[in-house]
Amino acid sequence: MFVRILLAVSLFFLCVTDTLADPINQWRQSHEQQIVDQFAELLSIPNVAADTTNIRKNADHISQLMKDAGMSVELLELEGSNPVIFAEKNTPGATKTR
């Protein structure tokens, strides 16, 4: 559930207005169907913490989405626990994060 909330919040911030709003909104509008399709596909995977098989499917699916977005992704796992996704996108010259 937390991952879905985080994804929804991330999608929200793609739409906020600031100096990058126009290019971001243009990109979002031109990719709207793809975004909705990917989100619907994610939501179709059951997301119950005790269901380790489907939690793993969620983690694999989200990891692939992040890789497709150009991020380096690592799935962190401890025996007896659900996986955690660590993703990073290095941007040369960036002086802050958003």
C-alpha atoms as an extended CHARMM CRD file, in Angstrom:
* protein
*
        98  EXT
         1         1  MET       CA              0.0000000000        0.0000000000        0.0000000000  PROA      1               0.0000000000
         2         2  PHE       CA              2.8170000000        2.4220000000        0.9030000000  PROA      2               0.0000000000
         3         3  VAL       CA              4.3910000000        1.9400000000       -2.5230000000  PROA      3               0.0000000000
         4         4  ARG       CA              1.1230000000        2.7950000000       -4.2530000000  PROA      4               0.0000000000
         5         5  ILE       CA              0.7090000000        5.9080000000       -2.1250000000  PROA      5               0.0000000000
         6         6  LEU       CA              4.2770000000        6.9260000000       -2.9200000000  PROA      6               0.0000000000
         7         7  LEU       CA              3.6450000000        6.3810000000       -6.6330000000  PROA      7               0.0000000000
         8         8  ALA       CA              0.4380000000        8.4230000000       -6.5090000000  PROA      8               0.0000000000
         9         9  VAL       CA              2.2120000000       11.2580000000       -4.6960000000  PROA      9               0.0000000000
        10        10  SER       CA              5.0140000000       11.1400000000       -7.2600000000  PROA      10              0.0000000000
        11        11  LEU       CA              2.4980000000       11.3590000000      -10.1050000000  PROA      11              0.0000000000
        12        12  PHE       CA              0.8640000000       14.3280000000       -8.3630000000  PROA      12              0.0000000000
        13        13  PHE       CA              4.1560000000       16.1900000000       -8.1930000000  PROA      13              0.0000000000
        14        14  LEU       CA              4.5810000000       15.7450000000      -11.9360000000  PROA      14              0.0000000000
        15        15  CYS       CA              1.6110000000       18.0780000000      -12.2910000000  PROA      15              0.0000000000
        16        16  VAL       CA              2.5870000000       20.8380000000       -9.8400000000  PROA      16              0.0000000000
        17        17  THR       CA              3.1840000000       24.3150000000      -11.1570000000  PROA      17              0.0000000000
        18        18  ASP       CA              6.6030000000       25.9360000000      -11.0200000000  PROA      18              0.0000000000
        19        19  THR       CA              9.2160000000       26.9620000000      -13.5650000000  PROA      19              0.0000000000
        20        20  LEU       CA              9.2020000000       23.4310000000      -15.0420000000  PROA      20              0.0000000000
        21        21  ALA       CA              5.4180000000       23.1170000000      -15.1470000000  PROA      21              0.0000000000
        22        22  ASP       CA              4.9210000000       23.7280000000      -18.8680000000  PROA      22              0.0000000000
        23        23  PRO       CA              7.4130000000       21.1340000000      -20.1600000000  PROA      23              0.0000000000
        24        24  ILE       CA              6.3020000000       18.6350000000      -17.5200000000  PROA      24              0.0000000000
        25        25  ASN       CA              2.6390000000       19.1470000000      -18.2940000000  PROA      25              0.0000000000
        26        26  GLN       CA              3.3160000000       18.8640000000      -22.0340000000  PROA      26              0.0000000000
        27        27  TRP       CA              5.1540000000       15.5760000000      -21.4740000000  PROA      27              0.0000000000
        28        28  ARG       CA              2.4060000000       14.3050000000      -19.1750000000  PROA      28              0.0000000000
        29        29  GLN       CA             -0.3170000000       15.2090000000      -21.6660000000  PROA      29              0.0000000000
        30        30  SER       CA              1.4800000000       13.5060000000      -24.5390000000  PROA      30              0.0000000000
        31        31  HSD       CA              2.0180000000       10.3520000000      -22.4260000000  PROA      31              0.0000000000
        32        32  GLU       CA             -1.2960000000       10.3730000000      -20.5710000000  PROA      32              0.0000000000
        33        33  GLN       CA             -2.6280000000        7.0770000000      -21.9130000000  PROA      33              0.0000000000
        34        34  GLN       CA              0.6630000000        5.3070000000      -21.2130000000  PROA      34              0.0000000000
        35        35  ILE       CA              0.6730000000        6.6570000000      -17.6310000000  PROA      35              0.0000000000
        36        36  VAL       CA             -2.9090000000        5.5310000000      -17.0270000000  PROA      36              0.0000000000
        37        37  ASP       CA             -2.2470000000        2.1040000000      -18.5710000000  PROA      37              0.0000000000
        38        38  GLN       CA              0.8630000000        1.5670000000      -16.4380000000  PROA      38              0.0000000000
        39        39  PHE       CA             -0.9650000000        2.6700000000      -13.2910000000  PROA      39              0.0000000000
        40        40  ALA       CA             -3.9260000000        0.3680000000      -14.0620000000  PROA      40              0.0000000000
        41        41  GLU       CA             -1.5330000000       -2.5270000000      -14.6340000000  PROA      41              0.0000000000
        42        42  LEU       CA              0.1350000000       -1.8550000000      -11.2780000000  PROA      42              0.0000000000
        43        43  LEU       CA             -3.2180000000       -1.6440000000       -9.5030000000  PROA      43              0.0000000000
        44        44  SER       CA             -4.2440000000       -4.9940000000      -10.9880000000  PROA      44              0.0000000000
        45        45  ILE       CA             -1.5430000000       -6.7650000000       -8.9360000000  PROA      45              0.0000000000
        46        46  PRO       CA             -2.8560000000       -7.6600000000       -5.4660000000  PROA      46              0.0000000000
        47        47  ASN       CA             -1.0550000000       -5.6780000000       -2.7720000000  PROA      47              0.0000000000
        48        48  VAL       CA             -1.4340000000       -7.3890000000        0.5920000000  PROA      48              0.0000000000
        49        49  ALA       CA              1.6970000000       -7.5380000000        2.7480000000  PROA      49              0.0000000000
        50        50  ALA       CA              1.1040000000      -11.1680000000        3.7480000000  PROA      50              0.0000000000
        51        51  ASP       CA              0.8080000000      -12.2320000000        0.0840000000  PROA      51              0.0000000000
        52        52  THR       CA              4.5410000000      -12.4690000000       -0.5590000000  PROA      52              0.0000000000
        53        53  THR       CA              4.1620000000      -13.7780000000       -4.1130000000  PROA      53              0.0000000000
        54        54  ASN       CA              2.1680000000      -10.7620000000       -5.2650000000  PROA      54              0.0000000000
        55        55  ILE       CA              4.2150000000       -8.3290000000       -3.2060000000  PROA      55              0.0000000000
        56        56  ARG       CA              7.2230000000       -9.6270000000       -5.1360000000  PROA      56              0.0000000000
        57        57  LYS       CA              5.2980000000       -9.1040000000       -8.4110000000  PROA      57              0.0000000000
        58        58  ASN       CA              4.5790000000       -5.5200000000       -7.2970000000  PROA      58              0.0000000000
        59        59  ALA       CA              8.2480000000       -4.9350000000       -6.5070000000  PROA      59              0.0000000000
        60        60  ASP       CA              9.3830000000       -6.4240000000       -9.8210000000  PROA      60              0.0000000000
        61        61  HSD       CA              6.8070000000       -4.3730000000      -11.7540000000  PROA      61              0.0000000000
        62        62  ILE       CA              7.7070000000       -1.0980000000      -10.0490000000  PROA      62              0.0000000000
        63        63  SER       CA             11.4180000000       -1.8480000000      -10.4310000000  PROA      63              0.0000000000
        64        64  GLN       CA             10.9440000000       -2.3010000000      -14.1680000000  PROA      64              0.0000000000
        65        65  LEU       CA              8.9770000000        0.9540000000      -14.4550000000  PROA      65              0.0000000000
        66        66  MET       CA             11.8180000000        2.7560000000      -12.6900000000  PROA      66              0.0000000000
        67        67  LYS       CA             14.4440000000        1.1240000000      -14.9090000000  PROA      67              0.0000000000
        68        68  ASP       CA             12.4140000000        2.1350000000      -17.9620000000  PROA      68              0.0000000000
        69        69  ALA       CA             12.5070000000        5.7080000000      -16.6060000000  PROA      69              0.0000000000
        70        70  GLY       CA             16.3140000000        5.5880000000      -16.5860000000  PROA      70              0.0000000000
        71        71  MET       CA             16.8990000000        4.9180000000      -12.9100000000  PROA      71              0.0000000000
        72        72  SER       CA             19.3600000000        2.5160000000      -11.3780000000  PROA      72              0.0000000000
        73        73  VAL       CA             17.3360000000        0.1050000000       -9.2780000000  PROA      73              0.0000000000
        74        74  GLU       CA             18.2250000000       -2.3160000000       -6.5330000000  PROA      74              0.0000000000
        75        75  LEU       CA             15.8060000000       -4.6770000000       -4.8340000000  PROA      75              0.0000000000
        76        76  LEU       CA             16.7680000000       -4.9520000000       -1.1780000000  PROA      76              0.0000000000
        77        77  GLU       CA             15.7100000000       -8.1370000000        0.5730000000  PROA      77              0.0000000000
        78        78  LEU       CA             16.0130000000       -9.6450000000        4.0200000000  PROA      78              0.0000000000
        79        79  GLU       CA             14.9080000000      -13.1930000000        4.7180000000  PROA      79              0.0000000000
        80        80  GLY       CA             11.3680000000      -13.2020000000        6.0830000000  PROA      80              0.0000000000
        81        81  SER       CA             10.6360000000       -9.6450000000        4.9010000000  PROA      81              0.0000000000
        82        82  ASN       CA              9.0540000000       -8.1370000000        1.8260000000  PROA      82              0.0000000000
        83        83  PRO       CA             11.4350000000       -6.5380000000       -0.6840000000  PROA      83              0.0000000000
        84        84  VAL       CA             12.2050000000       -2.8350000000       -0.6650000000  PROA      84              0.0000000000
        85        85  ILE       CA             13.0250000000       -0.9390000000       -3.8480000000  PROA      85              0.0000000000
        86        86  PHE       CA             15.9460000000        1.4860000000       -3.8630000000  PROA      86              0.0000000000
        87        87  ALA       CA             16.1130000000        3.6070000000       -7.0010000000  PROA      87              0.0000000000
        88        88  GLU       CA             18.3630000000        6.4560000000       -7.9470000000  PROA      88              0.0000000000
        89        89  LYS       CA             18.6520000000        8.7190000000      -10.9450000000  PROA      89              0.0000000000
        90        90  ASN       CA             21.8770000000       10.6480000000      -11.1240000000  PROA      90              0.0000000000
        91        91  THR       CA             21.6010000000       13.9230000000      -12.9780000000  PROA      91              0.0000000000
        92        92  PRO       CA             24.9460000000       15.5180000000      -13.7670000000  PROA      92              0.0000000000
        93        93  GLY       CA             25.0190000000       19.1620000000      -12.7720000000  PROA      93              0.0000000000
        94        94  ALA       CA             21.9290000000       18.9770000000      -10.5620000000  PROA      94              0.0000000000
        95        95  THR       CA             22.2650000000       21.1370000000       -7.4750000000  PROA      95              0.0000000000
        96        96  LYS       CA             19.0700000000       20.1100000000       -5.6740000000  PROA      96              0.0000000000
        97        97  THR       CA             16.3240000000       17.5130000000       -5.7060000000  PROA      97              0.0000000000
        98        98  ARG       CA             12.6210000000       18.0410000000       -6.1930000000  PROA      98              0.0000000000
